[in-house]
């Protein structure tokens, strides 16, 4: 549809050029351009200036062309179709990327070593008998945090291999987060004892 519209728009422009009396001038300029190009010379500035002036004159007079309404309608339609096509392509690429990332995530999680670690961690959590994350002991929390970091690093490597920009959280930031969590926990414990 877009290609068909482009052809129709070309025909509309040709009709407008003829109706506005620009056909002869356009043909003359085209001949001069072809002659200039065939001599392997750069286009002369005077010729460039004439092309610009003719183009400006044509664009100013275009709204008075008998087929302007039809041309404008087709141009607007082409713009809308092009925008819709672009949006569809972006959406399609996004969905394709999402599928690729999910596939890579599954590959990471299905690695035998990763499965072993996940099973061991699940067993450790079940063994602790904790009903929520807050009930877990520090050793189990550290194991969870360590496995989470391993998974994040594996995923970051996979995403980098797909030419995606990945920012890995620095170790210092992770230590700061762990420290903040411990400080918060200590504050809560202190407040309880004070009460």
Kinemage of the C-alpha trace (Angstrom):
@kinemage 1
@onewidth
@group {chain A} dominant
@subgroup {mainchain}
@vectorlist {calphas} color= white
{ca unk a 1} P 0.000 0.000 0.000
{ca unk a 2} L 2.861 2.361 0.838
{ca unk a 3} L 4.601 1.663 -2.465
{ca unk a 4} L 1.325 2.156 -4.345
{ca unk a 5} L 0.769 5.477 -2.551
{ca unk a 6} L 4.307 6.616 -3.407
{ca unk a 7} L 3.667 5.932 -7.094
{ca unk a 8} L 0.343 7.789 -6.945
{ca unk a 9} L 2.018 10.728 -5.199
{ca unk a 10} L 4.689 10.835 -7.916
{ca unk a 11} L 1.918 10.974 -10.517
{ca unk a 12} L 0.134 13.729 -8.551
{ca unk a 13} L 3.360 15.760 -8.383
{ca unk a 14} L 3.882 15.276 -12.133
{ca unk a 15} L 0.323 16.473 -12.775
{ca unk a 16} L 0.864 19.491 -10.505
{ca unk a 17} L 4.151 20.354 -12.259
{ca unk a 18} L 2.403 20.260 -15.635
{ca unk a 19} L -0.700 22.167 -14.440
{ca unk a 20} L 1.451 24.904 -12.896
{ca unk a 21} L 3.548 25.317 -16.047
{ca unk a 22} L 6.798 24.056 -14.543
{ca unk a 23} L 7.275 21.079 -16.854
{ca unk a 24} L 9.522 22.787 -19.426
{ca unk a 25} L 11.682 24.445 -16.752
{ca unk a 26} L 12.063 21.128 -14.873
{ca unk a 27} L 13.058 19.293 -18.062
{ca unk a 28} L 15.638 21.980 -18.898
{ca unk a 29} L 17.140 21.838 -15.410
{ca unk a 30} L 17.171 18.035 -15.508
{ca unk a 31} L 19.048 18.137 -18.820
{ca unk a 32} L 21.611 20.561 -17.411
{ca unk a 33} L 22.078 18.357 -14.326
{ca unk a 34} L 22.561 15.250 -16.462
{ca unk a 35} L 25.031 17.110 -18.654
{ca unk a 36} L 26.945 18.336 -15.594
{ca unk a 37} L 27.016 14.841 -14.035
{ca unk a 38} L 28.132 13.182 -17.273
{ca unk a 39} L 31.203 15.414 -17.347
{ca unk a 40} L 32.219 14.169 -13.855
{ca unk a 41} L 32.079 17.693 -12.484
{ca unk a 42} L 30.542 18.781 -9.254
{ca unk a 43} L 27.258 20.535 -9.800
{ca unk a 44} L 27.872 24.213 -10.430
{ca unk a 45} L 26.678 26.519 -7.623
{ca unk a 46} L 24.633 28.560 -10.104
{ca unk a 47} L 22.812 25.382 -11.172
{ca unk a 48} L 22.218 24.435 -7.526
{ca unk a 49} L 20.824 27.920 -6.907
{ca unk a 50} L 18.451 27.608 -9.890
{ca unk a 51} L 17.218 24.235 -8.609
{ca unk a 52} L 16.571 25.699 -5.145
{ca unk a 53} L 14.716 28.706 -6.567
{ca unk a 54} L 12.553 26.495 -8.811
{ca unk a 55} L 11.807 24.194 -5.881
{ca unk a 56} L 10.843 27.136 -3.639
{ca unk a 57} L 8.662 28.640 -6.342
{ca unk a 58} L 6.973 25.280 -6.945
{ca unk a 59} L 6.351 24.673 -3.228
{ca unk a 60} L 4.885 28.162 -2.763
{ca unk a 61} L 2.527 27.719 -5.720
{ca unk a 62} L 1.616 24.091 -4.993
{ca unk a 63} L -1.478 24.907 -2.868
{ca unk a 64} L -2.944 26.586 -5.983
{ca unk a 65} L -2.496 23.459 -8.127
{ca unk a 66} L -5.812 21.898 -9.262
{ca unk a 67} L -4.907 18.504 -7.737
{ca unk a 68} L -3.466 19.883 -4.476
{ca unk a 69} L -6.291 18.486 -2.315
{ca unk a 70} L -5.779 14.990 -3.707
{ca unk a 71} L -1.989 15.263 -3.368
{ca unk a 72} L -2.216 16.520 0.224
{ca unk a 73} L -4.652 13.732 1.134
{ca unk a 74} L -2.297 11.085 -0.294
{ca unk a 75} L 0.740 12.647 1.415
{ca unk a 76} L -1.078 12.627 4.768
{ca unk a 77} L -2.166 9.033 4.189
{ca unk a 78} L 1.427 8.046 3.341
{ca unk a 79} L 2.652 9.719 6.524
{ca unk a 80} L 0.092 7.791 8.612
{ca unk a 81} L 0.866 4.466 6.912
{ca unk a 82} L 4.602 5.036 7.357
{ca unk a 83} L 4.117 5.858 11.039
{ca unk a 84} L 1.971 2.730 11.534
{ca unk a 85} L 4.547 0.598 9.718
{ca unk a 86} L 7.334 2.009 11.878
{ca unk a 87} L 5.349 1.334 15.062
{ca unk a 88} L 4.619 -2.234 13.953
{ca unk a 89} L 8.290 -2.819 13.174
{ca unk a 90} L 9.321 -1.451 16.594
{ca unk a 91} L 6.697 -3.583 18.335
{ca unk a 92} L 7.759 -6.638 16.349
{ca unk a 93} L 11.427 -6.048 17.189
{ca unk a 94} L 10.524 -5.540 20.855
{ca unk a 95} L 8.555 -8.783 20.991
{ca unk a 96} L 11.347 -10.619 19.193
{ca unk a 97} L 13.886 -9.246 21.677
{ca unk a 98} L 11.648 -10.201 24.587
{ca unk a 99} L 11.400 -13.779 23.259
{ca unk a 100} L 15.176 -13.930 22.791
{ca unk a 101} L 15.832 -12.652 26.315
{ca unk a 102} L 13.321 -15.102 27.817
{ca unk a 103} L 14.934 -17.931 25.855
{ca unk a 104} L 18.400 -16.946 27.122
{ca unk a 105} L 17.077 -16.652 30.690
{ca unk a 106} L 15.662 -20.156 30.429
{ca unk a 107} L 19.007 -21.407 29.104
{ca unk a 108} L 20.801 -19.843 32.074
{ca unk a 109} L 18.327 -21.288 34.575
{ca unk a 110} L 18.425 -24.722 32.884
{ca unk a 111} L 22.198 -25.067 33.211
{ca unk a 112} L 22.907 -28.209 35.274
{ca unk a 113} L 25.146 -26.325 37.712
{ca unk a 114} L 22.549 -23.587 38.195
{ca unk a 115} L 19.777 -26.163 38.719
{ca unk a 116} L 21.891 -27.896 41.368
{ca unk a 117} L 22.459 -24.627 43.213
{ca unk a 118} L 18.751 -23.748 43.043
{ca unk a 119} L 17.746 -27.175 44.382
{ca unk a 120} L 20.301 -26.911 47.198
{ca unk a 121} L 19.011 -23.456 48.111
{ca unk a 122} L 15.375 -24.640 48.064
{ca unk a 123} L 16.311 -27.530 50.333
{ca unk a 124} L 18.136 -25.143 52.696
{ca unk a 125} L 15.101 -22.831 52.864
{ca unk a 126} L 12.721 -25.756 53.498
{ca unk a 127} L 15.061 -27.167 56.137
{ca unk a 128} L 15.091 -23.820 57.966
{ca unk a 129} L 11.296 -24.010 58.337
{ca unk a 130} L 10.938 -20.256 57.742
{ca unk a 131} L 7.514 -19.061 56.642
{ca unk a 132} L 8.719 -15.706 55.248
{ca unk a 133} L 11.945 -14.052 54.113
{ca unk a 134} L 12.217 -12.217 57.436
{ca unk a 135} L 12.331 -15.577 59.314
{ca unk a 136} L 15.405 -16.805 57.413
{ca unk a 137} L 18.730 -16.971 59.223
{ca unk a 138} L 21.682 -14.880 58.037
{ca unk a 139} L 23.465 -17.846 56.404
{ca unk a 140} L 20.448 -18.655 54.230
{ca unk a 141} L 19.988 -14.975 53.333
{ca unk a 142} L 23.637 -14.819 52.277
{ca unk a 143} L 23.235 -17.988 50.179
{ca unk a 144} L 20.207 -16.472 48.458
{ca unk a 145} L 22.076 -13.210 47.862
{ca unk a 146} L 25.115 -15.064 46.491
{ca unk a 147} L 23.013 -17.158 44.077
{ca unk a 148} L 21.100 -14.072 42.980
{ca unk a 149} L 24.392 -12.320 42.152
{ca unk a 150} L 25.595 -15.367 40.196
{ca unk a 151} L 22.375 -15.423 38.174
{ca unk a 152} L 22.631 -11.670 37.542
{ca unk a 153} L 26.222 -12.026 36.299
{ca unk a 154} L 25.279 -14.960 34.035
{ca unk a 155} L 22.368 -12.970 32.601
{ca unk a 156} L 24.540 -9.888 32.148
{ca unk a 157} L 27.048 -11.967 30.157
{ca unk a 158} L 24.263 -13.453 28.033
{ca unk a 159} L 22.748 -10.018 27.368
{ca unk a 160} L 26.163 -8.603 26.477
{ca unk a 161} L 26.601 -11.454 23.989
{ca unk a 162} L 23.327 -10.253 22.390
{ca unk a 163} L 24.868 -6.753 22.005
{ca unk a 164} L 22.663 -5.286 24.707
{ca unk a 165} L 24.071 -2.699 27.098
{ca unk a 166} L 24.115 -4.000 30.638
{ca unk a 167} L 25.222 -2.176 33.740
{ca unk a 168} L 26.393 -4.526 36.431
{ca unk a 169} L 25.896 -3.274 39.953
{ca unk a 170} L 29.301 -2.698 41.513
{ca unk a 171} L 30.407 -4.822 44.468
{ca unk a 172} L 30.666 -1.694 46.636
{ca unk a 173} L 27.035 -0.863 45.924
{ca unk a 174} L 26.042 -4.416 46.846
{ca unk a 175} L 28.037 -4.201 50.080
{ca unk a 176} L 26.374 -0.861 50.824
{ca unk a 177} L 22.953 -2.450 50.246
{ca unk a 178} L 23.810 -5.403 52.514
{ca unk a 179} L 25.105 -2.993 55.134
{ca unk a 180} L 21.957 -0.873 54.931
{ca unk a 181} L 19.795 -3.953 55.361
{ca unk a 182} L 21.826 -5.032 58.410
{ca unk a 183} L 21.681 -1.527 59.899
{ca unk a 184} L 17.895 -1.452 59.414
{ca unk a 185} L 17.600 -4.876 61.016
{ca unk a 186} L 19.768 -3.742 63.936
{ca unk a 187} L 17.656 -0.579 64.363
{ca unk a 188} L 14.474 -2.655 64.514
{ca unk a 189} L 15.997 -5.045 67.017
{ca unk a 190} L 17.273 -2.141 69.152
{ca unk a 191} L 13.870 -0.430 69.069
{ca unk a 192} L 12.159 -3.651 70.187
{ca unk a 193} L 14.563 -4.074 73.085
{ca unk a 194} L 14.137 -0.437 74.120
{ca unk a 195} L 10.366 -0.881 74.166
